[in-house]
Amino acid sequence: MPSNRSAASTPPPAYQPVLVLEEQDHEERFTLPAADQLHNCLAEFAAAVRRGDTGGVEEDDRRRAVVAGTWTWSTW
């Protein structure tokens, strides 16, 4: 694993992904703002724990699907 990556395999905090929209005759590139993904996920998790928020059955099912790799837009 590269040394600039966390054990959770999240992008580096300052990483700015490039969104590429391709059409038949051209493409457009947009650089998205950096988001500290690991920090944001941990902060949201900690806030949910403090609130006692489990997200309910549907949210639990969606999270299991994401972790299992079986998530699709229809399960969102």
QUIGIPE-V606624 format. One record per residue. N is the residue number from 1. PSI is psi in degrees with one decimal (NA if undefined). OMEGA is omega as a letter, one per 30 degrees, with the letter a starting at -180 (999 if undefined). NEAR is the number of other ideal C-beta (glycine too) atoms within 10 Angstrom. Layout:
n->[N,N]
psi->[PSI,PSI]
omega->[OMEGA,OMEGA]
near->[NEAR,NEAR]
//
This chain:
n->[1,2,3,4,5,6,7,8,9,10,11,12,13,14,15,16,17,18,19,20,21,22,23,24,25,26,27,28,29,30,31,32,33,34,35,36,37,38,39,40,41,42,43,44,45,46,47,48,49,50,51,52,53,54,55,56,57,58,59,60,61,62,63,64,65,66,67,68,69,70,71,72,73,74,75,76]
psi->[132.4,148.1,-16.6,11.0,147.6,167.6,-22.5,2.6,36.8,156.5,157.7,150.0,-32.8,4.0,131.3,100.4,154.0,122.6,125.2,119.3,116.5,134.6,177.8,-40.3,-1.9,173.2,151.5,140.0,133.3,126.2,119.3,153.7,153.4,145.0,124.1,86.3,-47.2,-46.9,-45.7,-42.8,-45.4,-38.7,-42.7,-40.4,-47.6,-40.8,-40.5,-40.1,-45.5,-36.7,-16.1,24.5,114.7,-12.1,-10.4,174.4,-45.5,-41.8,-40.5,-42.8,-41.5,-44.0,-41.1,-40.0,-40.3,-47.1,-39.4,-12.2,14.9,10.1,139.5,168.3,-30.6,-20.4,-4.4,NA]
omega->[l,a,a,a,l,l,a,l,l,l,l,a,a,a,l,a,l,l,a,l,a,l,a,a,l,l,l,l,l,l,a,a,l,l,l,a,a,l,a,l,a,l,l,l,a,l,l,l,l,l,a,a,l,l,l,a,a,l,l,l,l,l,l,l,l,a,a,a,a,a,l,l,a,l,a,999]
near->[7,5,4,10,13,12,7,9,9,16,16,14,14,9,14,11,12,8,9,9,9,9,7,5,5,7,9,9,9,9,9,10,6,13,15,15,16,17,11,12,12,12,11,11,10,10,10,13,10,8,8,6,11,11,11,9,8,10,12,11,12,15,13,12,14,12,9,8,6,9,14,7,5,5,12,9]
//
